[in-house]
Amino acid sequence: MNAELQTEIPENSDLDREDKMNESGKYTDTYYQETEERLAEVEEAVLDIEQNPHDKEGVNRLFRAMHTIKGSGAMCGFDDIAAFTHHVENVLEKVRRGVIPVTKELTDIILASRDQIKIMLEAAYGKDVVTDAEHSACITAALKNLLAESWQGKTIDPPLSEDKEQSRTYRIQFRPDKGIFGTGTDPTFLLAELAELGECSLDGHKHTIPELKDFEPEHCYLYWNIILTTEKNMNTIRDVFIFVEDNCELRIDVIGEQANWDIETDIGKEHKKIGEILVERGDISSEELRNALKTQKRVGEILVENDTVDKDTVHSALIEQRHVRKISKKQQETVSIRVATDKLDTLVNLVGELVITQARMSQIVSSLDNTELANPIEELELLTVELRDCALNMRMVPIGTSFGKFRRLVRDLSADLDKNIELITEGAETELDKTIIDRLSDPLVHLIRNSIDHGIHTPEERKDMGKPRVGKIHLSATHRGANVEIIVRDDGMGIDAELVFAQALEKGLVSEDAELSRAEIFSLLFTPGFSTAKEVSDISGRGVGLDVVRREIDSLGGTIRISSEVGRGTAFVLSMPLTLAIIDGLLVGVGPERFVLPLSMIEECAELTPEQIAKTRGRNMTPIRGELIPFIRLRDIFTMSGTNPSIEQIVIVKVDNLRVGIVADEIVGNLQTVIKPLDRLYRDAEGISGATIMGDGTVALIADIPELIRCAKD
């Protein structure tokens, strides 16, 4: 969350769990969403430090994520999560200090803790899961055992310097935004947590509070200057404010150091004067100080009389004079705002309606031949296109956000199967519609499980085959025109095309004299129930469930194909559209009906004459550029009445390296298509993926080309 949430309720508070839940209930949705993000960050950080145990930044990132979950949970009423996470945080604090080393035992326990927090979160949020108190207690005991061992010499002895660390004095200038209360944050909780770090002097500035007529009860008008002497470092202090950095002005300066709280060493030392402190803090300039000194009055009095600063500011500087320090660092970050996905969906739907309305207006104006209306309508069209692109870009997220779960999947499954497998990801920054990313998760999980279970052998078997002991799975994403290409490639045993053909022949899927290319043979793996695996495991089976994968990919408007070589590995290549909301299509006509073909699948268009049909003796094939192309008539497959025109139009599409012609009566032209779902009575209609409303108000059906090809084969 963008707000710090206190872990413990102050002593003078009598709020119990129910009161806290009522008070912060409106923030629990945000807590749930952001905790899910933090848990994903935890998983990624654990996997990073497991590969690089000396990655201090990774450990710090992991600690901050857990600290966020704990603090936010306590504030929003999820006390069980906060209490459990507190044990994890204690262990990670020792890891940060080098007391506990990064080992597989540690990463296993942290990942188990992460999974348990996820279960507790979903249970608290009303999801259909059951928390196991006994399992939670076992994890807590393991965490406590790590702490106990760290002080018994079984890991790394705690550094002796830990108790003799040099103390420092910090100047902290904390000015929260007026609207900080709206994020669920109470700044006094932060100040109380800060005071626990050491000797603290606090000064609140009240001069910014407006008169009663201008006072807004929900605004925060106070800001604070804090002087803190502590053995903690700068990062520990920043951790207190880590969740409100986007909602405040924060400046932390080191203004003095002192070894082991040895006050005697500071006796007789000349402290900075008020003017020096005010200049150093940026409250006044050096020029203003010099002008004030010329009056030979006390600096504080002079500056107040000259209205350079107010009394509160001078008083704050006087307090700071007792604590003295130096070295400043100011942190500014881009402010972001969280928007619910349903609101983005509504926006895209409204933009889609606007696109349809604009198209109708353009068509009406073109029929009127009115130049006065033509210019503003043209400007409206340009603005609509910009608005459409902006709305769609808001739904685009980097595909790398889903890569973390695959790293965990590879780690856990390879360990279960006694295999050594490394996942290599590329193109994590490639953006794709969030809806597509979410729906792609299960198909990609299945493909990766296949590679782990049947594609890659054990280290000993790989060594005997002349391969490196460590197997590799490559997961990459890249833009290819209007699509995103996602590839899952392994360096395992590969798929034997001859074996696939033999299995297909045995099942009666092909005839003995069938002549199929390697791509066509591999496409047989997507047949329901088809598998070349000798044994079906509980992890996966090569080919088992691939029909489900293909069906899901097709429903998203994408394609999937297989490329493999025996002994070298297998690659699954997915081509996905950037978005599901609006697509570019080619409008074709069959009699009075209109159909939209996705433009991304189209290679070319041509005429289909009776002479061409005669050459193939009516076999629904035609020569195109020296290649014999099979074709499908929309009129036939949808059993539409009417007769075919003397010269038909054929649209050549490419699906899974297979070129097929789609025959229509006429080609109308390109169309920007706003996809509308079909009524539930028609959602199972074969060969149709949706509909769109055209400029004249009529409806055109969007053809599901892969499904059309399968229907034609059947």
N, C-alpha and C positions, 0 to 999 in steps of 0.2 A: 504494500500500500504506500501511498505517498504521504503517510502520516505515521509518526512514532506512536506506538500504543504501549502504555505502561504495563509491565509484567505483574506488579503487585499493587494492591489497593493501599493508599496511604493509611497510616494507623488511625487517623481521626475520621475515617470513612466507615459507615455502617452499611454500605451497599452489599447485598448478598448477590448470589449468582442470578436470581430471578430479576432483581432490580437492574443489574448490569445488562442483562439480555434485553429488557424492555427499553433501556436507555440507548443501547447501541444496535437495536434490532435492524434499523434501516441500513446499517453498514455490513450486516452479515453476508449479504449477497456479494458485496465487493470483497469481503474477506475470503469467501469461498473461491472466487475467481482468481484472486491474487495469490492465495495459498497454493492453488494448483500450479500457477506459474512458478512460484518459489520451489515447489517440489520437483518440477521439471529441471529447474536450475540446480537443485541439490543433486539430482541424479547425474546431470552432466558434469558437475564439479567433481563428484566422487570418481567418475570414470576418468576424468582428466588427471587427478592426482594419483590414481592407481597406476597410470602409465608413466607419470612423472612425479615420484614421491617428494621431490624437492621444489615443487611448484608452490611457493609461498602465497602467491596471489590467488591460486586456486583454493588453497586452504582458507584464506581470508574470505573469498567469495562464498564458500560453503558455510563458514561461520555466520556471515551476515544474513544469508538466506534463512538459516535456522533461527537466528535471533529475531528476524522479522516475523516468522511463523509464531514464535513463542510470545513476543510482545503483543502482536495484533490479536492473537487468540485470547490472551488474558483480558484485553480491553473489550473485545466483542462477546465475552461470556463463554468462550470455549476453554474453560479452565483445565479440563482433562488433557486437551492437546498441549496447552501451555506447560502443564506440569510434566508431561512426558517429554516434550521437546527440551525442557530445562536440563534433563539428564544428558541428552545428546550435546547440548551447548557446553556443558561442563567438560565433556571429553574433548570437544573441538577446541576449547580454550587451551587445554594442555597440548594439543597437537600444534596450535599456533605458536606456543612457547617452546616447542621442541622437546617437551617432557615425554610425550607419547609419539612414537614413530608411525609413519604411514605403512601399514602392513595389509595383507589380504584379510586378516581377521578384522582389522578396523573397518575396512571398506565394506566387508560383508555385513557387519553390525550396523553401520550407518545406512546402507541400502535397505536393510530389514526395518530399521527405524523409519526410514522414509515411507516404505510401503505401509507400515502400521499407522503412521500419521494420515496417510491417504484414506485408509479404511475408517479411522476415527472421524475424519472430516466428513466423509460421505454419510456415515451413520448419523452424525450430529445434524446433517443437513436434510435428513429424511430419506436418503437413498436406501434401496433395498439391500443393505449389507448388514452383517452381524459382527460386532467387535468381539475379539477374544481376549478377555482380561488376563487369562493365564499366559497367552502368547506375549501380551504387552509386558507382563511382569518378568517373563524370561529375558526379553530384550533389555529391560531396565536393569536386571541383575547382571547381564553381560556388560553393559555400559559401566556399572559400578565396579565390576571386576577389573575392567581396564584401568579405571582410576586407582584402584587399590594396588594393582601390579606396578603402576608407574612409580609409586613411592616405595616399593619393596625391592627395587633394583632389578626387576624382571624385564623392564624395558630400558628406558634411559633415566638415569638419576636426575632429579630436578637440579637445574643450575644453582650454584651457591649464590650467584649474583642476584638471584630473583628477590631475595630479601634485602639486598643492599643496593638496589637500583637507584640511580641518581634521580632525585625529585626535580620537577620543573614547575615553574609558575606560568600559567597561561592567562591571556586576556581573551575572553569570549564575548563577542558582540552578537546578540541574538535578537533579530527583529522579525517576528512572524508576520505573514500576510494578514490583512484584515479578515479574510475569509477562512482562516485556518480552522475555526470551530466547525465549519461545514464539512471538513474532512474527517471529523470524529476525533480530533486531537485536542487535548488540554495541555497548554504549554507548562502549566505548573507541575505536571507529572515529569516532564523533561528536566525541569530545574531540580526536582527532588532526586531524580536519578543521578544528576550531575553532582549534587552535594554529597552523594555516597562515595564518590571517587577520591575525596580528600578534603583539605581545608578550603572552604569556599566562602567568598564574600559576594553578596548579591545586591544589585541596585536596580530597582525598576524605575523606568521613566514614565511619568504620568502627564507631562505637559501636552502630549498629543491627544489626550482625551477631549473630545469636542464638548460644546455646550449641550445641555439636555435636549434642546429642540433639534439638534443635528445628530443626536446619539442613536446608534443602531445597536440594539441589544445583542445581535448575533455577530457583531464585529469585534475583533480584538484590536485595541488601540495601544496597549502597552508594549514596550520593548525593554530589553534588559542588557546590562553590562555585568559580566561575571568575572571575578578573579579567582582562579583555582590553582592551588598548589597540590600536586599529586605525583606519585611515582608512575602513574599510567602514562602511556605515550599518546601522541597526537591521534592515532587511528582509533584508540579506545574512546577518546572524547568525541571524535566525529561519529562513532557508532551510535552515540546517544541521539544524535540529530539526523541519522542516516535516512530516516523515513519522512523527514519534513524538509529536506534540502530543496525540494522544488517549491515549497510553500513558505520560504523565509529568506531573509538575508542573514548569512552566517559568516563570521570572521573569527578565526582563532589564531592568536599570535603567541609565540613563546617569548616571554619577556624576562626570564631569569632562570638560572639553574643553580642547584644546591646539592652537594653530595651528602646523602644519608641524613638529611634533615639536621645538618650540623649548623645550628643557628649561630654559634660562636664565630664561625668563619665570616659571617656577614656583619659583625659588629664594626662600626666605624665606616662602613661602606657608604659612599654618597649616593643617595637615591635620585632618580630623575625628578626634575621640577615639574610643576603643573603644566607649564607651557610646553615643555618637551613631550609630555604624555599626550596632550591634546593634538599637537602636530603629528606625532607618531600614529595616533588613532585616526587621523584624517578629519578631526572635528574642525580644525582651523588650518590655515596655510602658514608657512614660515613668514611670509610678508605681513600677514595679520598679527602674528606674534611680535615681530619687530616693531610694528607701529604701536602696539599696545605697550611695549616695554619703555617706549620713549616718554610715556606719561609718568613714570616712576611710581606707579601705584601697584598694588598687588594684582598679579595677572588675572586671577579669577574675577576680582571686582571690576577690573578694566573691561574684560571681555563681556561681562554681563551688562555693564553700562553702555557699551557700544553695540549692544544687541547682536554681537557676533555669535554667542552661544547663550543658552538659558542656564538657570541656576541648577537644574537637575543634571545637566551635562558636566558642569564644573564639579558638582558634588560627586558624581561618578568618578571623575578623574582623581579627586582627593582620595577616594576609597582605593582606587587602583595604585596610587602612590605607595600604599602600604605593601603592595604585592609585586610591584615592578616586573616587566618582561619585554621581549623583543621577537622578531621574525614573523611576518604576516603571510597569510595565504587565504585568498578569497576564491570561493567556488561558485561558479554559475553554470547551470545546465539548462538545456532546452526544456521548456515546460510542455508536457503532453497531457492529453485528456483521454479518458477511457470512455468508449462508446459501446453500448450493448449491441451484439450482432443482429438482434431482431430489429433494432432501429436502423441499422445499415441496410438490412433487407427491405424494410419499408421504403427507405430513401431510393434504393435501386428500382423498386417496383414503381414508385412515383415517377422516376426519371423515364422508365420504360413507357408509362402511359403518356408522358410528355412527348417522347419520340414518336409514338403513334399519332398523337394529336397534331404534332408538327407536320408529319407526313401527309395527313389528310388536308391540312391547311395549304400545304405546298401544291397538292394535286388540284384543289379547288381554285387557287390563284392562277395556276397554269392554264386552266380551262377558261378563266375570265379574260386573260390577256390584258391585265391591268398593271401597268408599270409602276404606279404609285404604291400598290400593295406588294409588288414583286420584291422591291429592295428591302423593306422591313422583314418580309418573310425569309429572304435569303440570310439576313443578319440573325433572325431567330434560329434558322437551321444551324448556323455556325455556333451560336451560343449553346444550342441543345447538344451538339456534338461535344463541345468542351465540358459541359455539365455531365454528360454521360461518361466521358473518360475519367473525370474527377471522381464521380460516384463509384465507378468500377475500381479505380485505383485504391479507394479507401478499403475495399474488401480484399485487396491483394496483400498477402503476407509471405515472408520468406519461407520456402519449403524446409529450410534447416530447422524450423521450430519443431518439426516432427522427427528429426534425425536422432534426437537424444534417446527416445524410447527404443530405437533400433540398436543403438550401442548397448543398451542394457540387455536387450533380447539376445544379441550375439554373445555377450559375456556370460549370461546365465546358462544358455543352452549348450554352448561349447564346453562349459565346465561340467554340466550334467552328462555329456556324452564323451568326456575325457578327450576332447579335441582342443587344439590350439588355433584359434581363429581370430583374425584381426579385421575390423570393419574400417574401411577407408571411405570417407565421404568427400564429395566435390560438388561445387555449385550450390552450397547451402543458402546463398543469397538470392537464388533464383525465385522470383515471386510468382505466386499462383493464387487463384481464388480460394479463400479459406474453406468454403464448402467442399471444394474438390479435394483439398488437402485432408480434411477430416474424413471424407469417404474413401480416400486412397489408403488410409492407415491399415485397414484389415487386409486388403490385397497385397500390400507390400510386406506386411508381417508374414503372410503365407508364403510368399516367394522366398523371403530370407530364411524361413524355417526349412523350406525344401532344400536350399543350398547347404545349410548347416547339417541337416540330417542325412541327406543322400548325395549331395554334390561333393562334399569335402570329407576325406578320410581322416583317420587318426594320424598323429605325428609319425608313428612307426611305419604305417602303411604308405604314407606320403614319401618317407625316406626311401623305402624299398622301390617306389615308383620313380625315384630320381627327382622328386619335388622337395622344396623347402618344407621343414617340419611345420612351419606356421602357415596355415591356409589364409587366404585373403578373400574378402567379399567387398566389392566396390559398389557403392551407391552414389550415383551422380545425377545431376539435373542441369539442364541447359535449355536455353531458348532456341527454338527452330521455327523461325517465321512467326506465325500466329499461334503456334503450339509450344508446349514445354515437353521435352523428351527426358524421360526418367529411365535410367538403366540400372538393373540389378545384375551384376556380373560376378561369378566366382571362378576360381582357378582349380576347380575340382576335377572329377572324373569325366564330365561331359555326358552327352546323350548320344547313344548309338542310333543313327537314323535307320539302319537296317533292322535293328531290333524293334524299333517303333513300328516300322512297316509290317514286320512279321506279326506283331501283336495285333495290329489293325486288321490284317488278313485273317487271323484266327478268330477275331470277334465279328468278322463279316462287314467291317466298315469300308473295305476296299476290295476290288477284284484283283485276281492274280495278274492280269494284263494291264493294270492301271499304271500309267506313267506319271509319277508325281515328283516335283522338285523337292529339294531338302526343306524349303520353307513350308511347302504344302504338307510334307510328312510331319514336320514338327507341329503344325497347326492341329493335327489329329490329337495331340495331347490335351487339347481343350474340350474333347468330347467327354460328356458326363460318364464318370466311372472308369475312364481309361487310365492305365498306369503301367509303367515298365518296371516298377520296383519289385524285387523278388520277395521282399517282406514288407508288410504294412506296419509301420511303427506308430506309437502314440504321439509322435512329434509331427510327422508328415509322411507323405508318400509321393514320390515324383509323379506328378500328373493327377493325383487324387485331389479334388477340389479346384483344379485349375479352370474347370468350366464355370465355377462360381466367381473366380477371379475375373475371367473374361466377361461374364455377364455384368459384373459391377463396372468394369472399365467401359464397356459398351454403353451402359446406362448414363455414363458421364460424358458420352460423346467422344471417347478416346479409342485408341486401338492398342493391341499388344501383339508382339511377335517374338519368336524364339530363335536364337542363333547359338549353335553349339558345335564343338569339335571334341571327339573322343580323346581323352587324356589331357585336354587343355582347358576345358571349362565350358560354362553355359552362361548366356546372357539373355535376360528378359528385357525387351525394349518396349516401353510404354510411351505413347504419344497422346498428350492430354491438351484439351483446349484451355486457354487462359481463364475463361470465365464461363459460367452456365447461364448468365442472365441475358446477354445480348450477343448474337453471333452474326457474322456476315454470311449471307446465303445466296443461292441462285434460284430464282423463281421460275418454275416451269409449269406448263398447262397441259392438262389432259381433258379434252372437252371443256366443259364449263368450270371444272375444278382446278385448283391451284395447289402446287406442292413446293416446298422449300428444301433444297439440297444444300448441306453445309459446304461452304466454299472451300474450307481447308482440305477437304478430301478430293476436290475436283482437279483433274489434270488438264482436260481439254474438252471441247465440244465439236461435234461434226454432224453432217447430215447422214441419214440412213435411207438409202434409195432402194426401190424394188430390185434393181440390178445387183446391188450388194447382197441382198437377202438371197437372191436366186443362186449366187455363187456357192453358198453354203447349204443349199437344198433345204432351207427352212429349219436349220438346226439352232436358231437363235444365237448365231455367231456371225461376226462380220470382220473383214480385214481393216485394220487401222494402222497406217504407217508400217505396213509389212508384217504386222502381228495380228493373229486371229484372236479377237476379243469376244468373250461371251457377253450377252446382254439380257437385261430384264425389262419387260414392258410394264410400266406402272398400270396401264389399263388392264392387263391380264392378271397381275398379282393382286389387284384390288377388285377384280371382277366388275369392272365398270362397263356400262353400256356404251354403244356408239361404235363407229368404225374408225380404223386408223387412217390418217391422211396419206396421200400418195408419197409424200416425202416427210419422213419423221425426223426428229432431232434426238441425237444420242449424246449423253454426257458421260465421259470416261472418268470413273472414280478409281482410287487406289486404296485398298484395305488389306493390311497384312501382306504387302508385296503382291497382292492379287489385283489385276486390272479388270474391271467389270464395267459394262455400259449400262446406263439407266436411260431407257427410251421414253420420250414424252412426245406429245403432239407439237408443242412449241416451246421455245425458250423466251421468257418475258424479259429477264434481265436481273441484274444484281439487286439485292434487297437487304437492308439492315433489319435484322429479325429480332424482335423482342419475344423471348420464349414465354409462352403461357402454358401451364400444365393442363392436361386434359381432365375432364370430369372423371370421378372415380369409376363410373360405369364403363369408361373407354380406356382406362389406363393400361389394361392388359392387351390392347389391340396390337397385333403384330405389325412391325414395320413402321410404326408411328411413335415418335418420341415427344411430341408436343404440338403446339399450334401457335400461330401468330395472327395478329390483326393488321391488315394492310391499310393503305391510305384511304381507300374507298369504303372502308368499314367491313369488307368481307373477310372471311377467315381462310387462311391457308394452312395446311397440315405440314409439319416438319418431318421429313422422311428419316427413319433410322436405317441408314444404309447397311451397316453390318447385319442387322436383323433381316433386312430385305434379302441380302445374299444368302443367309442361312435358310430363309423360307423357300427361296428358289431352289436351293440344293435338295431340300426335303421333298 
